[in-house]
Each structure stands twice: as structure tokens, then as C-alpha cells.
Amino acid sequence: MTCPACRVPVLTQFASPALVGPIVEGGLDSASDPAWAESGAVSPAEYARWAGHLCGMTCLRMALGADAPPLFALRDGALTYGAYTQDAEGVIRGLIYAPFAQYAREVHGLDATVHRHLSLREILGLLDSGRTVMASVHYGIRHPRRPAPGRGGHLVLLTSRTADGSGVHFHNPSGTTPGTRAADLALPDFERFFAGRGVSLPASV
């Protein structure tokens, strides 16, 4: 599926879009996803351990467009640059922006820029200049009518302003329905979930 207005693919961090809701909200073991191998993982166990951490790699896949490598191939590359780390107990940490941006530039030729402090006005300027923005939001953004549980911890890819110019269109790697995977949100509502940081990338062609 693609965004009609911007041609950016709409992808999920789990291989079966229909199972995103059952996995992230219903407690379904992601190792049971029948499409796990399409992610490039070597086993259902590896897929289950990592897929929930790969919102950033899914955003990168969307920014790269239709010819993007598989999700876990991107993960492998990001690991070599230190964009993800694992502690002695095996806890996964990341996405770490600076090494990720270096990876995106050097391996994929993307002009990636880290924005440690990013305002809504700056986001609109980036979108208007033809860039996309990986924005740090709370995963609860898929339920925008509910109170925001917090800010940050999850990445979505902002692709354009809304048609009326007053909001943003974004693709959510953990969206549970078509309407939350490619979503429009007014700026005040988006701000409730937004952590004020992100990475900008050129839009895919």
C-alpha cells in the first residue's frame, strides 16, 4: 500500500499487518506470525525478540521506497554502526540517532539529519521542503482521542502536511488499522504525543 499523496510506502514493523493489533494490544506472541520470514529474520524467535524494536528501521524502509532491503537486513546494518545496543542481559536499546544517521548516509545515500530539538514549526518547514521526518512519539498516538500516556519511545514517519495544511500526515509502523497506519492528525493532537526530537530524511521517489 502507498500514500496516494506522497508515494511513500505504508509498512508495518510486523510482517503481517492484520496481526499488528493482536500482537501489540492483544498479547499475541509475535513468533506465531506466519509471515515472519518475510522480515529477513533467521528464526521466529529472532523475529519475536526484535520486531517490536524496529519502528525506526520500518521508517527507514518507507523512506527508501519500493526497493528497500528487508527489515532485518536494515537492522543488521544499523547494528554494525551502533544504532542499536544490547546490554549484558540482552536488553535491546535504540534507536540511537547519531549512528543511525551515519548509517543512513554512508550505506543508503540518504541525507539524514538528527534534530535533537524539533518544534512543530520546524517539522512543517522540513515537510514543505520535501523531506520526511522520523518523529519520536508515544505509541499511544494510534488512539489520538484518548489522553496521551506520554511522549516519545516510538517512531513514526511524517510525510506531508494534511490537505488543509493544519496538520500532519504520518505512517505508523505499529498502526493497528489502515487508518492508523496512514493517519492525519491536527498539530495540537500530534503535539500531545511528540517528544520534540527526530531525524529528517529525503522523501522517497
Secondary structure per residue as TSV (DSSP state, phi and psi in degrees):
chain	resnum	aa	ss	phi	psi
A	1	M	-	360.0	144.5
A	2	T	B	-127.1	157.8
A	3	C	-	-78.0	117.2
A	4	P	T	-58.4	-34.1
A	5	A	T	-77.8	-27.8
A	6	C	T	-129.7	-3.9
A	7	R	-	65.0	13.8
A	8	V	-	-85.6	126.8
A	9	P	B	-58.4	148.9
A	10	V	-	-104.8	110.3
A	11	L	-	-125.2	155.7
A	12	T	-	-115.5	155.5
A	13	Q	S	-78.2	-11.3
A	14	F	S	-105.5	143.7
A	15	A	S	-67.2	-28.9
A	16	S	-	-106.3	102.6
A	17	P	G	-53.5	-36.6
A	18	A	G	-66.8	-17.5
A	19	L	G	-98.1	-1.6
A	20	V	H	-59.0	-48.3
A	21	G	H	-58.8	-52.6
A	22	P	H	-58.4	-33.1
A	23	I	H	-74.9	-51.5
A	24	V	H	-84.3	-20.9
A	25	E	T	-122.5	-17.6
A	26	G	T	-108.6	-2.0
A	27	G	-	81.7	10.0
A	28	L	-	-65.6	134.4
A	29	D	-	-67.8	119.6
A	30	S	G	-65.0	-19.2
A	31	A	G	-63.4	-18.1
A	32	S	G	-86.2	-0.1
A	33	D	-	-63.0	116.2
A	34	P	T	-66.9	-17.5
A	35	A	T	-98.0	14.8
A	36	W	G	-54.2	-36.7
A	37	A	G	-64.6	-25.2
A	38	E	G	-63.9	-20.4
A	39	S	G	-73.9	-17.8
A	40	G	T	92.7	-0.1
A	41	A	-	-65.5	154.2
A	42	V	S	-86.1	-15.8
A	43	S	S	-159.5	160.4
A	44	P	H	-58.5	-33.4
A	45	A	H	-66.7	-42.9
A	46	E	H	-65.4	-42.7
A	47	Y	H	-58.0	-47.2
A	48	A	H	-65.4	-35.1
A	49	R	H	-71.7	-34.0
A	50	W	H	-105.4	-29.9
A	51	A	G	-56.9	-37.0
A	52	G	G	-68.4	-12.5
A	53	H	G	-99.2	-1.5
A	54	L	-	-104.2	32.6
A	55	C	H	-61.9	-39.0
A	56	G	H	-65.0	-41.9
A	57	M	H	-67.2	-32.2
A	58	T	H	-67.3	-40.5
A	59	C	H	-60.5	-41.4
A	60	L	H	-63.0	-43.0
A	61	R	H	-57.9	-42.8
A	62	M	H	-64.7	-41.2
A	63	A	H	-67.0	-30.6
A	64	L	H	-75.9	-21.9
A	65	G	-	90.6	-163.4
A	66	A	T	-63.6	-26.1
A	67	D	T	-96.4	17.9
A	68	A	-	-64.7	147.4
A	69	P	-	-64.9	166.3
A	70	P	-	-59.5	157.9
A	71	L	H	-56.1	-46.8
A	72	F	H	-76.2	-21.4
A	73	A	H	-66.3	-40.0
A	74	L	H	-65.6	-40.2
A	75	R	H	-58.9	-43.6
A	76	D	H	-60.8	-42.9
A	77	G	H	-64.8	-42.2
A	78	A	H	-63.4	-36.3
A	79	L	H	-61.8	-39.8
A	80	T	H	-66.1	-23.5
A	81	Y	T	-93.7	-2.9
A	82	G	T	82.0	19.9
A	83	A	S	-75.5	-17.7
A	84	Y	S	-127.9	146.5
A	85	T	E	-130.5	161.2
A	86	Q	E	-132.8	130.4
A	87	D	-	-83.3	-175.3
A	88	A	T	-60.7	-27.1
A	89	E	T	-88.7	1.0
A	90	G	-	84.0	11.2
A	91	V	-	-71.4	129.7
A	92	I	E	-85.7	130.7
A	93	R	E	-126.5	139.1
A	94	G	-	140.7	171.5
A	95	L	-	-82.8	134.4
A	96	I	-	-97.3	118.5
A	97	Y	H	-63.4	-48.1
A	98	A	H	-61.8	-51.2
A	99	P	H	-66.7	-30.3
A	100	F	H	-62.3	-46.2
A	101	A	H	-62.6	-38.6
A	102	Q	H	-62.9	-43.6
A	103	Y	H	-59.9	-47.5
A	104	A	H	-61.3	-38.6
A	105	R	H	-71.4	-51.1
A	106	E	H	-78.0	-32.3
A	107	V	H	-96.1	-38.6
A	108	H	H	-110.4	-0.4
A	109	G	-	68.3	23.1
A	110	L	-	-94.2	134.7
A	111	D	-	-78.2	78.6
A	112	A	-	-88.0	133.0
A	113	T	E	-127.2	127.3
A	114	V	E	-81.6	134.0
A	115	H	E	-121.1	96.9
A	116	R	S	-74.1	-24.5
A	117	H	S	-132.6	114.7
A	118	L	-	-134.8	121.4
A	119	S	-	-93.4	165.0
A	120	L	H	-62.8	-38.2
A	121	R	H	-62.5	-40.1
A	122	E	H	-67.5	-37.0
A	123	I	H	-59.2	-47.5
A	124	L	H	-60.7	-38.4
A	125	G	H	-63.8	-41.3
A	126	L	H	-64.3	-44.5
A	127	L	H	-62.9	-42.2
A	128	D	H	-65.1	-25.9
A	129	S	T	-85.6	0.5
A	130	G	T	96.4	11.6
A	131	R	E	-98.6	162.1
A	132	T	E	-105.8	162.4
A	133	V	E	-133.8	119.8
A	134	M	E	-80.1	109.3
A	135	A	E	-109.4	137.6
A	136	S	E	-81.9	117.9
A	137	V	E	-135.2	169.0
A	138	H	-	-81.5	142.1
A	139	Y	G	-62.1	-16.8
A	140	G	G	-66.3	-2.4
A	141	I	G	-61.7	-18.1
A	142	R	G	-72.3	-6.8
A	143	H	S	-125.1	68.3
A	144	P	T	-66.5	-16.9
A	145	R	T	-82.6	-9.6
A	146	R	S	-91.5	159.4
A	147	P	-	-58.9	141.0
A	148	A	-	-70.0	124.4
A	149	P	-	-72.2	-16.4
A	150	G	-	172.5	-166.3
A	151	R	S	-133.3	134.6
A	152	G	-	86.6	174.9
A	153	G	S	100.4	-8.9
A	154	H	E	-144.4	151.9
A	155	L	E	-117.8	134.2
A	156	V	E	-123.2	160.4
A	157	L	E	-108.2	111.1
A	158	L	E	-81.3	129.6
A	159	T	E	-114.3	-23.8
A	160	S	E	-170.5	169.4
A	161	R	E	-71.7	161.0
A	162	T	-	-69.8	167.5
A	163	A	T	-57.4	-35.6
A	164	D	T	-87.9	-0.8
A	165	G	S	81.3	-2.9
A	166	S	S	-96.2	-2.8
A	167	G	E	-144.6	-165.7
A	168	V	E	-126.6	147.0
A	169	H	E	-102.0	133.3
A	170	F	E	-144.0	157.8
A	171	H	E	-110.8	126.0
A	172	N	-	-108.2	114.0
A	173	P	T	-59.9	-22.2
A	174	S	T	-112.7	24.7
A	175	G	-	-63.6	137.5
A	176	T	S	-95.1	-10.8
A	177	T	S	-139.8	163.1
A	178	P	H	-54.1	-37.5
A	179	G	H	-72.5	-18.7
A	180	T	H	-101.5	-13.4
A	181	R	H	-81.1	-33.2
A	182	A	E	-127.9	98.6
A	183	A	E	-123.4	151.9
A	184	D	E	-111.6	140.3
A	185	L	E	-147.0	135.1
A	186	A	E	-63.0	148.5
A	187	L	H	-56.5	-43.8
A	188	P	H	-60.8	-35.1
A	189	D	H	-72.2	-41.8
A	190	F	H	-60.3	-41.1
A	191	E	H	-61.4	-29.9
A	192	R	H	-62.5	-24.8
A	193	F	H	-104.5	-12.7
A	194	F	E	-85.4	134.4
A	195	A	E	-91.5	-1.0
A	196	G	E	78.8	27.7
A	197	R	E	-152.9	164.7
A	198	G	E	172.6	-167.2
A	199	V	E	-135.3	130.5
A	200	S	E	-100.3	147.4
A	201	L	E	-137.8	157.2
A	202	P	E	-69.5	148.6
A	203	A	-	-71.8	147.8
A	204	S	-	-71.0	155.0
A	205	V	-	-95.1	360.0
